[in-house]
């Protein structure tokens, strides 16, 4: 199987709606996710309290073999809420954070941590403003026995493209070299942040996976190639998930992403990384034919 050209995505990122959901549409989407034999579903719930759309999605997917991760704000993850997840389809629970103080605030007061059926991990939304806190987050997780740490893909609509300048990357790499985090499960979607954490290993996904191994479903039921690429593939009010997956529009985009950007032509790594995060290039430079601004090979 050519992992750069999959017939159907393996994972959907679904940010659940803030307002009261379209219940019939949510049920239909869940049925289509099951029909496509998706392996993973990453749900992101709105603020506290978690809306009814979350419950309906879990009920609709209960009993299916899909692996479901759920990211919620710390304010929503009360002991009673976590107890309510027992027996649900959720296999991974993450607490949404963007600062070391938020990580500490949740886990230092969470006494039952590690004793329940579903123990929480950390989703840390890194940016150019908070990257210096990453070593502290890793250290705190190690001290507290938090084994699951995720650096999520930036969402559409957030201001600017989140990435480290090369100088910041070198600074972070130097601090991480002194730490042993081999016991942790660290999920990194940014190929250049991956290189900082694991300098001796090739990036496992081998180039941009937008419209290939992943799709993104926004809070207003629109489908995009990935959470950071602002190119709409379809609206689920008007079409089905299966039709979007098999559409010529998606296939044409995927083929264009298999060609490294013109900016990357002189780089010996171009055929391997395919230009890094192409959504970040589009968001920051307005073109898929520009290199990822986070690239260290300049």
C-alpha positions as CSV (number, residue, x, y, z in Angstrom):
1,X,0.0,0.0,0.0
2,X,1.2,3.5,-0.9
3,X,0.9,5.4,2.4
4,X,1.1,8.7,0.5
5,X,-2.0,7.9,-1.5
6,X,-4.6,6.1,0.6
7,X,-8.0,5.3,-0.8
8,X,-9.7,6.6,2.3
9,X,-8.5,8.6,5.3
10,X,-7.6,6.8,8.5
11,X,-8.5,9.6,10.9
12,X,-11.1,12.4,11.2
13,X,-10.6,15.4,13.4
14,X,-14.1,16.6,14.4
15,X,-14.5,19.8,16.4
16,X,-18.0,19.5,17.9
17,X,-20.4,22.5,17.6
18,X,-20.6,25.2,20.3
19,X,-24.3,25.6,20.0
20,X,-27.1,23.0,20.0
21,X,-26.2,20.5,17.3
22,X,-28.2,19.4,14.4
23,X,-29.0,16.0,15.9
24,X,-30.1,14.3,12.7
25,X,-27.0,15.5,10.9
26,X,-24.7,14.4,13.8
27,X,-26.3,10.9,13.6
28,X,-25.9,10.7,9.9
29,X,-22.2,11.8,10.1
30,X,-21.6,9.0,12.6
31,X,-23.2,6.5,10.4
32,X,-21.0,7.6,7.5
33,X,-17.8,7.5,9.6
34,X,-18.7,3.8,10.4
35,X,-19.4,3.1,6.7
36,X,-16.0,4.5,5.7
37,X,-14.3,2.1,8.2
38,X,-12.4,5.0,9.7
39,X,-9.8,3.8,12.2
40,X,-9.5,6.9,14.4
41,X,-11.8,9.8,15.4
42,X,-10.3,12.7,17.3
43,X,-13.2,14.7,18.9
44,X,-12.7,18.2,20.3
45,X,-15.4,19.3,22.7
46,X,-16.5,22.9,23.3
47,X,-16.2,24.7,26.6
48,X,-17.7,23.6,29.8
49,X,-20.2,22.1,30.2
50,X,-19.7,19.7,27.3
51,X,-22.7,19.9,24.9
52,X,-25.1,17.2,24.1
53,X,-23.5,16.7,20.7
54,X,-20.7,14.9,22.5
55,X,-23.0,12.4,24.1
56,X,-24.9,11.8,20.9
57,X,-21.7,11.1,19.0
58,X,-20.4,8.6,21.6
59,X,-23.8,6.9,21.8
60,X,-23.9,6.5,18.0
61,X,-20.4,5.1,17.8
62,X,-20.6,2.8,20.8
63,X,-19.8,-0.8,19.9
64,X,-17.9,0.1,16.8
65,X,-14.1,-0.7,16.6
66,X,-13.1,2.9,15.9
67,X,-10.5,4.4,18.3
68,X,-11.9,7.6,19.8
69,X,-9.8,10.3,21.5
70,X,-11.6,13.2,23.2
71,X,-10.1,16.6,24.0
72,X,-11.9,18.7,26.6
73,X,-11.0,21.9,28.6
74,X,-9.9,21.3,32.1
75,X,-13.1,23.0,33.4
76,X,-15.2,20.3,31.8
77,X,-13.2,17.4,33.1
78,X,-14.8,17.1,36.5
79,X,-14.7,13.8,38.5
80,X,-18.4,13.2,37.7
81,X,-17.8,13.9,34.0
82,X,-14.9,11.5,33.9
83,X,-16.9,8.8,35.8
84,X,-19.6,9.2,33.1
85,X,-17.1,8.2,30.4
86,X,-16.8,4.7,31.9
87,X,-17.9,2.2,29.4
88,X,-18.1,4.7,26.6
89,X,-16.4,4.5,23.2
90,X,-13.6,6.9,24.3
91,X,-10.2,5.3,24.4
92,X,-8.0,8.4,25.0
93,X,-8.9,11.5,27.0
94,X,-6.9,14.7,26.7
95,X,-7.0,18.0,28.6
96,X,-6.8,21.0,26.4
97,X,-4.0,23.4,27.5
98,X,-1.8,26.1,26.1
99,X,0.4,27.0,29.2
100,X,2.3,25.2,31.9
101,X,0.1,26.9,34.5
102,X,-3.0,25.3,32.9
103,X,-1.3,21.9,33.0
104,X,-0.4,22.3,36.6
105,X,-3.8,23.7,37.6
106,X,-5.6,20.6,36.4
107,X,-3.3,17.8,37.4
108,X,-2.2,19.1,40.8
109,X,-5.8,19.1,42.0
110,X,-6.7,15.9,40.3
111,X,-6.1,13.4,43.2
112,X,-7.8,10.4,41.6
113,X,-5.4,10.7,38.6
114,X,-4.1,7.3,37.6
115,X,-6.8,5.3,39.5
116,X,-9.7,5.5,37.1
117,X,-10.6,3.5,34.1
118,X,-9.7,6.3,31.7
119,X,-6.8,8.5,32.9
120,X,-6.3,11.9,31.2
121,X,-3.3,13.1,29.2
122,X,-2.3,16.5,28.0
123,X,-3.0,18.3,24.7
124,X,-0.6,21.2,24.6
125,X,-1.3,23.8,21.9
126,X,2.3,25.1,21.3
127,X,3.0,28.3,19.5
128,X,5.8,30.9,19.1
129,X,4.6,32.4,22.3
130,X,4.7,29.4,24.6
131,X,7.4,27.1,23.2
132,X,9.8,27.9,26.0
133,X,7.3,26.2,28.4
134,X,7.5,22.8,26.5
135,X,10.4,21.5,28.6
136,X,8.5,22.4,31.8
137,X,5.4,20.6,30.5
138,X,7.4,17.5,29.7
139,X,9.1,17.6,33.1
140,X,5.8,18.1,35.0
141,X,4.2,15.2,33.1
142,X,7.1,12.9,34.0
143,X,6.8,13.9,37.7
144,X,3.1,13.4,37.8
145,X,3.1,10.1,35.8
146,X,1.2,11.6,32.9
147,X,2.2,9.4,30.1
148,X,0.2,10.8,27.1
149,X,1.3,14.2,25.7
150,X,-0.1,15.5,22.4
151,X,1.0,18.6,20.4
152,X,-2.2,19.0,18.3
153,X,-2.5,20.4,14.8
154,X,-3.3,24.1,14.8
155,X,-7.0,24.9,14.0
156,X,-8.3,27.0,11.2
157,X,-9.2,30.6,12.1
158,X,-6.5,31.0,14.8
159,X,-4.4,34.1,14.3
160,X,-1.3,33.4,12.2
161,X,0.4,30.1,11.6
162,X,1.9,28.5,14.7
163,X,5.5,27.5,14.3
164,X,9.0,27.9,15.8
165,X,11.6,30.0,14.1
166,X,14.9,28.1,13.7
167,X,16.5,30.0,16.6
168,X,13.6,28.9,18.9
169,X,13.9,25.3,17.6
170,X,17.7,25.2,18.5
171,X,17.0,26.6,21.9
172,X,14.2,24.0,22.6
173,X,16.3,21.1,21.2
174,X,19.2,22.0,23.6
175,X,16.9,21.9,26.6
176,X,15.2,18.6,25.6
177,X,18.6,16.9,25.1
178,X,19.1,16.9,28.8
179,X,15.7,15.1,29.5
180,X,14.7,11.4,29.2
181,X,11.1,11.2,28.0
182,X,11.3,7.7,26.5
183,X,8.7,6.4,28.9
184,X,6.1,8.9,27.5
185,X,3.8,8.5,24.5
186,X,4.3,11.8,22.7
187,X,2.2,12.6,19.6
188,X,3.6,15.3,17.3
189,X,2.0,16.3,14.0
190,X,4.6,19.0,13.2
191,X,7.5,17.4,11.3
192,X,10.0,20.0,12.5
193,X,8.9,19.8,16.2
194,X,9.2,16.0,15.7
195,X,12.8,16.5,14.7
196,X,13.5,18.5,17.8
197,X,12.1,15.7,20.1
198,X,13.5,12.8,18.0
199,X,16.5,14.0,16.1
200,X,17.7,10.5,15.2
201,X,14.4,9.3,13.7
202,X,12.7,10.1,10.4
203,X,9.3,11.8,10.7
204,X,6.9,8.8,10.7
205,X,4.2,10.3,8.4
206,X,6.6,11.1,5.5
207,X,5.2,14.4,4.2
208,X,1.9,16.4,4.5
209,X,-1.0,14.0,5.2
210,X,-3.8,16.5,4.4
211,X,-6.6,14.9,2.4
212,X,-4.8,11.6,2.7
213,X,-4.6,9.9,6.1
214,X,-6.7,12.7,7.6
215,X,-9.7,15.0,7.1
216,X,-11.0,17.8,9.3
217,X,-14.7,18.4,10.2
218,X,-15.3,21.9,11.6
219,X,-17.9,23.0,14.1
220,X,-20.1,24.2,11.2
221,X,-20.0,20.8,9.5
222,X,-17.6,21.7,6.7
223,X,-14.9,19.3,5.6
224,X,-11.2,20.4,5.1
225,X,-8.1,18.5,4.1
226,X,-6.7,19.0,7.7
227,X,-7.3,21.3,10.6
228,X,-4.9,24.0,9.4
229,X,-5.5,24.0,5.6
230,X,-8.2,26.6,4.7
231,X,-9.5,24.8,1.6
232,X,-13.0,23.6,1.9
233,X,-13.7,20.2,0.3
234,X,-17.5,20.2,1.0
235,X,-20.3,21.0,3.3
236,X,-22.0,18.1,5.1
237,X,-25.3,20.0,5.0
238,X,-25.2,19.5,1.2
239,X,-23.3,16.3,0.6
240,X,-22.0,13.1,2.3
241,X,-18.7,12.3,3.8
242,X,-18.3,9.4,1.3
243,X,-18.9,11.7,-1.7
244,X,-16.2,14.1,-0.4
245,X,-13.7,11.3,0.2
246,X,-14.2,10.1,-3.4
247,X,-14.5,13.5,-5.0
248,X,-12.3,14.8,-7.8
249,X,-11.7,17.9,-5.8
250,X,-10.1,15.9,-3.0
251,X,-8.1,13.8,-5.4
252,X,-6.7,16.8,-7.3
253,X,-5.6,18.4,-4.1
254,X,-3.9,15.3,-2.9
255,X,-2.0,14.9,-6.2
256,X,-0.8,18.6,-5.9
257,X,0.5,17.9,-2.4
258,X,2.6,15.0,-3.6
259,X,4.7,17.5,-5.6
260,X,7.2,19.4,-3.4
261,X,6.9,23.2,-3.5
262,X,9.0,25.2,-6.0
263,X,10.6,26.9,-3.0
264,X,12.0,23.5,-1.9
265,X,13.6,22.5,-5.3
266,X,17.2,23.0,-4.1
267,X,16.6,21.0,-0.8
268,X,17.9,17.4,-0.6
269,X,15.1,16.6,1.8
270,X,12.3,17.7,-0.5
271,X,11.3,14.3,-1.9
272,X,11.1,13.0,1.7
273,X,9.2,15.7,3.5
274,X,7.3,17.1,0.4
275,X,7.5,20.6,1.8
276,X,6.5,20.0,5.4
277,X,3.1,21.3,6.6
278,X,1.5,22.6,3.4
279,X,-1.5,24.1,5.2
280,X,0.9,26.2,7.3
281,X,2.5,27.4,4.1
282,X,-0.9,28.3,2.6
283,X,-2.0,30.1,5.8
284,X,1.2,32.1,6.1
285,X,2.2,32.8,2.5
286,X,-1.1,32.3,0.6
287,X,0.2,29.5,-1.6
288,X,0.7,25.7,-1.5
289,X,3.8,26.2,-3.6
290,X,5.8,27.9,-0.8
291,X,7.9,26.1,1.7
292,X,6.7,25.5,5.3
293,X,7.9,28.6,7.3
294,X,9.0,26.3,10.1
295,X,11.5,24.5,7.9
296,X,15.0,24.4,9.4
297,X,16.7,23.8,6.0
298,X,17.1,27.4,4.9
